Amino acid sequence: MTERKIPSSLDAERAILGACLLDPSCWLILRDEVNGEDFHREAHRQLWGLISEVNGKGERPTCDSLVAVDLAVQRGHETYGGAAYISGLPEGVPSTQNIEIYAALLRDRALRRRAIVTAHELLEGAYQGEDVSDVLAQGEKALQRLAGSSVRDEWRTQADVVDRCYQLKAERTAALMHQAVAGTSTGFPKLDAKTGGLRGGDLIVLAARPAMGKSALALNIARKASEHITVAVVNQEMIAEQCVDRQFASEARVNTTSIRNGILASRTDDHARMADAAEALHGLPIHWLDVSCTVSRLRSLARRLKAREPNLGLLVVDYLQLLEAEDRRQNREQQVAGMSRGLKLLAKELKICVLLLSQLNRGVEMRENKRPRMADLRESGAIEQDADMVIFIYREEEYNPDTEKRGLAEVIVSKNRHGPKGTVEMGWSGEYQTFSDLGRRHEGPYGGGEGYC
């Protein structure tokens, strides 16, 4: 009978340690997923402990290979595999993009080792003639502990939750002393009065028919929010440069067509405003992603960004129906439902606000009253179910060019788990791709009542 090998993956262990030394922000992604006991090699356990010790002290992880080697030499580097070994770990990392895969492999092998130990303990108890009831009871407890170790403990006590709620109340009260809303401002005071601002954990769906200005409103909100928090924008329809061109138009008040066609050469005032806009926009903490991806891929990228940028508070996704499906065998409604649910879970996991843009069904065009309704959300009722807030945009001039409401937009808060529904009237400038707060509320088709849903 051939001797069986103890389950382990030293390659995965080295890749995890090397990734954390190469890019210390990787440790933030793995710190709740991996512990020292998951490593099979003792030197790897010790090195993980050293990395965690250093990174746990500051606001940001700082333990790269140079720091680790220096500290290891002070303490006796052979305990950690040797200075040369530590220095070489980053060079053997296939890709830091796959650290979550390496971590899953590490946990799998660690769990298998624990299962073997548990089985041996049960076997020894049975051989030693102990009371069979005691043996079974001990085995049951051991298996329960083993099953529990395969997942993180997500249970929280009532005391923990009460303390957290009370702390949040104090933080919101303090925030209100400095600004008009508890969350991050959208930049539009009347809309803030309805929504309470952008709050971590919320999924906000912004929906409209094409050309209503949902991308422009999302970019306006992202621009304002970036004065207080880090913002990420995922655009599946436009490249980042096109989005920033719109920001230039809004910031500099220069016609978007002029920017796009490059006809500013003879207009000195436009050039001056563009230069000022470039200076204002340049340092904003906004990150762009304009490649096609699935929600699971987006969640992985967002986790990595959050690890590097702890102040990440808003993720804009433009737009839902252009995201890639995880499973092409599913029907479209199931695919979209999976996407919206995945983005809601992302908002909760990272404690950020996700502003998700969505198209509406063409059925809107068939009605006499073309203001959007919940039933118009395209392809899935799950969008309404997952969203904490649903906001529609309606501009009468798109259907009636002779309307008296040219240059006006109705921003309709149709669902709000945390506050009132209602409609806010805003100004709209198509040439600058800009919404503006008129400083007054318009009681639109959903009324201005304080109803909650």
Secondary structure, 3 states (H helix, E strand, C coil): CCCCCCCCCHHHHHHHHHHHHHCCHHHHHHCCCCCHHHCCCHHHHHHHHHHHHHHCCCCCCCCCHHHHHHHHHHHCHHHHCCHHHHHHCHHHCCCHHHHHHHHHHHHHHHHHHHHHHHHHHHHHHHHCCCCHHHHHHHHHHHHHHHHHCCCCCCCCCHHHHHHHHHHHHHHHHHHHHHCCCCCECCCCHHHHHHHCCECCCCEEEEEECCCCCHHHHHHHHHHHHCCCCEEEEEECCCCHHHHHHHHHHHHHCCCHHHHHHCCCCCCHHHHHHHHHHHHHHHCCCEEEECCCCEHHHHHHHHHHHHHHCCCEEEEEEECHHHCECCCCCCCHHHHHHHHHHHHHHHHHHHCCEEEEEEEECHHHHHCCCCCCCHHHECCCCHHHHHCCEEEEEECHHHCCCCCCCCCEEEEEEEEECCCCCEEEEEEEECCCCEEEECCCCCCCCCCCCCCCC
